Amino acid sequence: MGRNKKYTIHSFYCPNCGKKTLDLPRSLSSQKESMHRKKMYCPWCKETLNQIEVKNDQEYFDFKTAFERGDFKGEVADSLSYVWAPGIGQDDILQETNRVD
């Protein structure tokens, strides 16, 4: 008999476009804080950004309100500058994939 783990579905929303990017099941033992950030790809913006994790309807309402006020504008710019920082960015990945040993 296997263990029955309890999961909840959390949604991730893009702070740039405001659209849902992914649903992720999280076990009850690994819950994150409210409005947790996770660096993920947005299929709508075609960029890797700090997506915002939403656990319930109240957090979704809080996210949408903050998004409409423009609270995430500065965070989007910071997120992009971190993602494409030297040593982390796309150029380094391309060099690794094109490398001939």
N, C-alpha and C positions, 0 to 999 in steps of 0.2 A: 504494500500500500504506500503510495507516495504522499508526501506532505502537501496539504492544500495551502498555498500561499495566497494571501489577500493582496490584490493589486487595485490601484486606482489609475485612471487614465488622466494624464496631464497634457495640456496643449501648449505648443510654443507659437508665439506670435512675433512677427518681424517689427522692430521699432521704426523701420524706415517706411514701409508701405502699410502696416497695420493688419496684414492678412495672416491667417493661420498657415504655418509652415509644416507642422508635424504633430501627431499625437504619440505620446510615449507612455507605456505602462510602467508605473513605479510601484515597487513593493512597499507595504506599509512601514517596513523597517528602514527604508532609504528615502524618506521624504525630505524635500529641500525647503528652504525658507520661502516666504512669500515673495513673489516676483523674482525668483532666481534667474540668473543670466547663464546662458550656455551658448558658446560659439558654434554656430551652425550655418549651413548654406540656406539662403532663401531662394526658392525656385522662381519667385515672382520678380525679385530685384536682380537676381543673378549675381549675388554677392554673399560673402561670408560675414555675418554680423553676430553680435550678442543678441540671440533670440531671448524672449522673455517668457518664462514658464508660468502658466496660469493653471491653478488647481481646481477652481470652482467658479460659479457664476459671479460672485462678489469680486473676485480678483479680475475676471474678465471685464466687468463694469469699470473697475479701477484702472485697468490697462487702457480701455477705450477712452475714458475720460482724460487720462494723462496724454494719450496719443493725440487726441483732438486739441489739447492745449499746447502741444508741441514740446512737451517735457523731455522727449527722447532725442531731439535734434542734435544736441551736443554730444550725447552718448554715441550716436551713430558715427559721427566723425572720429571720435576717439577709438571706437571699435575698429573702424577701417584702418586707421593709422597703426594700430597694434597688429592687426592681421598681416599687413604687408610690410612690417618692420624687417630690417635686414636680418637674414638668417632664418626667417620664418616664412617668407613670402613665396609667391608663385615662381619667381625666377630660380630660386634654389631647388624647387621641386623639378622644374624643367631641366636644369643642369644635371640632376641626378638621373633622370630618366633617359637623357641623351648621352650619358657618359659611356665611353667605350673603354673597357679595361684591357 
